[in-house]
Amino acid sequence: MGLGLLFPILLLAMGVYVLFGAIKGSGRLFSMENFKDDSKDKAKKYMRILYFALAAIMFLMAIVNGLQSALFSNKLTYYKITDAYKDTFPELIEDGTLTYTTVESASSGMSCMGVASSGQEVTYGPYSADNEKMELQEISAFINKAYSVYKDDQTKFPVSSSGMMSCTGGSVDYSKYYAQTDLLDDADNPVYPENDADRAKGHVVYVSTFGNVRSDANDGSFVSKLYGAVSMKLLSVLNYILLGLAVVGLIGLFLVTRKYTDKEKLQKAREQQVHGPSMPSSAFDFNDEKESDPVKK
């Protein structure tokens, strides 16, 4: 389960808790110690209505956030090596392809791209140097091959404070040797935009976290129908609307509590919290009782 689904699950759990409290009509959600005695029933009625509404809002928010995470959290991304790579490392490309054999460990192999390692010898490739639809593993092989040979040459791998592919927390800048894009044209080819006109030719394709269904699949599956029914913009708008309604509900609870709170009870409760429980004054009277007159014989 991805971290993106934790928030919807938390919202769902909160909604269940609030709904259970609203149905039961008692518990921590209905603490009325400081309410006016003759208004508790009326206040409880309004509070139950507001809690039912908040529970419904939380359920809807959980659904909306869950759909956002499941449908629109993963973009289809492609990579390619740049002309700078081809010009700088021509000897690493043989017959237009590259093959990379390495022993993966915690500090080598694919670690520059954040991929876990196994400590085994692995061969990547052969990969075409002209491929513009490389996956993460493929571009990583190109970058790692060059870095393994020229890692001490700072003219080729200058030290920088940034760089997506920096190894093990280092600061090596790889950015000029690769390009990435999440834009595709109508023929499903990646668009690496250099200007606004190029950018307008492409569109973003999302991949669902369950089923790995593309947003442009149109294959009649349930996930594909979900992509056709909702959009990223629609879910974002719904999320803001529901968030606003939740704020209105909380404000309503505040107003109900404020209206039916007995100010004298509240003041006494606050004083008791500050000074602690009070004791009768007689508890500190330690004088001995006056002895009665002796009985006359």
Sequence and secondary structure as in RCSB ss.txt:
>XXXX:A:sequence
MGLGLLFPILLLAMGVYVLFGAIKGSGRLFSMENFKDDSKDKAKKYMRILYFALAAIMFLMAIVNGLQSALFSNK
LTYYKITDAYKDTFPELIEDGTLTYTTVESASSGMSCMGVASSGQEVTYGPYSADNEKMELQEISAFINKAYSVY
KDDQTKFPVSSSGMMSCTGGSVDYSKYYAQTDLLDDADNPVYPENDADRAKGHVVYVSTFGNVRSDANDGSFVSK
LYGAVSMKLLSVLNYILLGLAVVGLIGLFLVTRKYTDKEKLQKAREQQVHGPSMPSSAFDFNDEKESDPVKK
>XXXX:A:secstr
  GGGHHHHHHHHHHHHHHHHHHHT SGGG  TTB GGGHHHHHHHHHHHHHHHHHHHHHHHHHHHHHHHHHS B
  EEEE HHHHHH GGG BTTEEEEEEE  TTSGGGGGT    SSEEEEEEEETT SSB HHHHHHHHHHHHHHH
TT TTTS B S  TT STT  B  GGGEEEE EE TTS B   SSHHHHHT EE BB TTT  BTT   S HHHH
HHHH  HHHHHHHHHHHHHHHHHHHHHHHHHHHHHB HHHHHHHHHHHHH     GGGG             
